[in-house]
Amino acid sequence: MPSFQYFSEADYPLPQQPNQAAGLGLRPELYNNFDTHFPNVGWVEVHPENYFGGGFHRHQLCQVRQSYPLSFHAVGLSLGSDQPVNTNHLQQLKELIQIYEPFLVSDHVSWSATGNAHLNDLLPLPYTQQTLKRLCNNVSQVQDYLGRRILVENPSSYLSFTHDEMPEYEFINQIAEKTGCGLLLDVNNIFVQASNHNTSAEDYIQHINPHSVAEIHLAGHTERTFPEGTLLVDTHNQPVRPEVWQLYTLAIQRFGKIPTLIEWDADFPTHAVLAEQVDKAQQVINHTLTLHQHAA
């Protein structure tokens, strides 16, 4: 394995914690001169599966890691599958964790694999006790194998199950309570599904256990109109909507200074637009906490 994949604290100290709460997802389109284009980014998040193969992409990650704390946001563990997590996938993930020392590791409350079939999507789950038990078993398996706590992210959803036994916020609260994992709260996902299912996004935020939240995601979504009505789709290719910024302010009021990621995965804008989104997240954090301190 090439030596550039490893770091030595004897050579230089790696940044371990964000110097600012607002971060940005690293994509290949942003590799060149990342520091120059995004001077105010406090940390960087990647999908670790994109770096299992080594080579050029892992080298680029090495360059970024020298300047930024890193978060791993996995998409392939399939925690909601009715089967244990694939140990080969876990082995490759653990190798990357040992090399790059991320301060957070996360995946999704969803499933994407069954047997030997792997699907290119994060599919929804019924919120039942049976599903909860299976998912908690898989979260515990991952945490035991990695020797660390992980976070699980609430999904965006476009359908609900008639045999749900509890609301989603109760489901993810129970995952954290039963396994000791943390929550990655995607505020855009909460807004998207509240609109799609005619529920209250604010009520969702108020029911989340604040002690479990360790990361927040923000992204843009797309409205699609059908004869039956409008559907919001979590596309990650638009600026964060004003309504989502408002919901994010409520989240910061409730959860405090939580590392917050701007996700943008397609139809990339200029670097200036991305930097503006990161700066706005940091401004919301600073302003909200300042108001809270004055009120106290």
N, C-alpha and C positions, 0 to 999 in steps of 0.2 A: 504494500500500500504506500503511495507517495507520501513523503515526509511533510508536504505542505498541508496535509489534512489534520496535523496535530499541532497543539499549542503548548508552549512551555512558560509557566509562570516565572521561571528563572530569567527568561528573555524579556518579558514585559508583562505587566498585570492586565488581565482581561477585565473589562467592565462587567460587573456582576448585577447591578441594579440600575434601573432607569434614572437618569438625571432629570428627566421630565416625564410626566405621566402619559403624554400622547405619543403614540408610535405609528408605524406604517408597515403594511405588508410588503415584503420584498418579492418582486416578480422579475423575470429575466429582462423585461423591458426597462427596468430601473437600475440594472447593474452598473452602468458606466457613470463614474463620478457621483456616486450616491451622496457622499458627504457634502459635496459642493451644492448639489441641487436641493438637499433637504437638511439645512444646518440646524434646524430646531427639533428634529426627530429625537425622541428620548430612547427609543428602542425599536427593534425590528422583529417581525414575525414571519415565519416561513412554514410551508407544508413540508414536513420532513421527508415524505415519500418522494418528493422531487429530487432528493439528494442521496437516495439509496445507492444509485449507480456509480457514484464517484465522478471523476473526470472534471470537466470544465465547470459545471455548476457547483460542485463541492468546493472547488478552488475559489470561485466567486464568493461563496458563503464564508470561506475563511477570511477573505479580505474585509468583508463587512463586519465579521465577528471581532476583528481587532479593535473596532471603534464603538461597537454597540452591544448592549445586552441583547440576548436573543430569546425568543419564545418559539416553541414548536407547537404548531396547530395541526395535528394529524387529521387525515380524512379517510384512513383505511382500516382502522381497528374494528369497525362494525360492532360497536359495543352492544347494540340492541339485537344482534342475531341470536337465534335460538341454538347456539353452539359456542364453545369456548373461542377466545381470540386466537388467531393463528400465531403459533410460537415463532415461526420464521420471520413474520412481520415484526413481532416484538423484539426479536434478536437484532434485526437491522435498526430498529428505532433506538434500542439501548446503546448500540454502538455509536450512533450519532450523538446521543446525549452525553456519552463519555468523552467524545471528541470536542463538542461545541459548548457544553455546559450551559444549557438554556435555563433561565430563571423560572420559566413556566412551561408546562407540557399539557396539552389539551386534546380533546376529540369531541364527538357529537353524540347527542341523545337521538340516535337513529340507527338504521341498519343498512348494509350495502353488500352483504355476502351471505350465501346459503350454500352449504356443500362446497363444491369447487367452482361455483358461479359467483363472479364478482361484477356488480352493477355500477355503472358510472353515475351514481346519484346517492344522495343521503335520504333514505326513505323513512316515512313516518311510522310511529308505533302506536298501538292502542295503550291507553293509560290504565292498565289493570295491575292487580297484585302479582299475577303470574309474570307479566312483562317486567315489572319492577324487580322481582326476584332474579330473573335471568340477567337483566342489565347490571344489577348490583354485583352479581357473581363475576361478570366480565370486568367490571371496573376494579373489583378487588384483585382479580387475577393480574390485571395490568399493573396495578400499584405494587403488588407483591413482587412481580418480575422486575420492575424497574427500580424498586426500592425507594419510591418517592410518591408523593401525592400528585394526582392529575386533576385537571378541571374538565367538566363536561358542559357543552354548549346547548342551550335551548334551540330547537329547530325553527325554521320557517315552515309553515304548513298550509296546504291548499285543500285539505279535506280533514274531517274528523270521523271518529269511529262511534257507532251507535252504542257499543258496549264499553265505552270509557267508564271507569269507576271513580275518577277523580279529575279535577282540573290539572292542566299542565304544570302550573306553579307548585302545586302540592306534590306532583310526581317528581319534579327535579329537586325540590326541598328534601324529599325522602331519600333520594339517591345520595345526596350529600350527608344526610344524617346517618344513614346505614353504613356507608363506606368510608366516611371521613374525607371524601374528595371535595374539591371546591367547585364553584360555578363560574363559567364564562357566560356572562349575560349579554346576549346580542340584542341591543335595544331596537335595531331595525327589524329583526325577526319578530319581536313582540308587537311592534306597530303593524307589520304586514299581516300577521295572523289575526290580530284584533280587528282589523278592517275586514279581512276575508271571512271571519266567523262571527262578526258583529258582537264582539266582547269588549271589555274595557282594558286598554293598555295600562292606564294609570293604576287600576285595581291589581293587575298582574305585578307591577313594580312594588306595590305596597305589601303584597303577600310574600315576597321573596325574603328569605332569611338573610339579613345584611351581613352576618358573620361568615357566610359561605362564599360571597362574591369576591373573586380575586382578579377578574379581568372583565373588560367590556369591549364589545365590538360595535362599530358604527359603519354603515354602508348606505349606498343608494339603492332604490328599487324602481321598478317599471310598472306603470299602469297598463293593463290590457283590457279592452272592452269587448264584451260578448253580448249576445241578445239577452242573456240572463242577468247581466250586470257587469260591474267592474271587478277585476281580480288584480291584486298587487302581487308582483313576482320579485323575489329577492335576487336581483340580477348582478349586483355589485359593479355596475357600470355607469352610475350616475352620482352626482354630488348628494350628500346627505340632505334629505328634505327638511324644511323648516319644522314640520310637525315632529320629526324624529329628534331634532335638536331640542325641542321643548321637552320631549320625553326624557332625553338624556340629562337635561338639567334636573329634572325630578329624581333621576337615578343618582346623580352625584349628591344631591341633597340628602338622599337616604343612605347611600353606601360610602360616601366620602371620596378621597383621592385614589381612585382605582385606575391602574394602567389601562389605557383606552386605545384601541387600534382603529385606524381608518383602513377599511378593506376596499380595494378596487382591483377587479380581476379581468376586466375586458373593456374594449373601447377606451383605451387610456387617453386621458387629457394631457395637457402640458404639465411639466413639472411644477409650474407655478400654481396651477389649480390644486394639485395634490398637496403641495406645501401649505396652501391656504386652508385646506380641510384639516390638516394636522394642527395648524396654529389655532384654528377656531375651537377645536376640542380642548386644547390647553387653556384657551381664554375662558371657556365655559367653566372648566375646573377652577381656575384661579378666581374668577368673579364669584362663583357660587360659594366657594369656601370662605372668601373674604366677607361676603354678606353674612354667612353663618357665624363667623367669628365676631363680627360687630353686633349681631343680634344676641350672642351669648354674653 
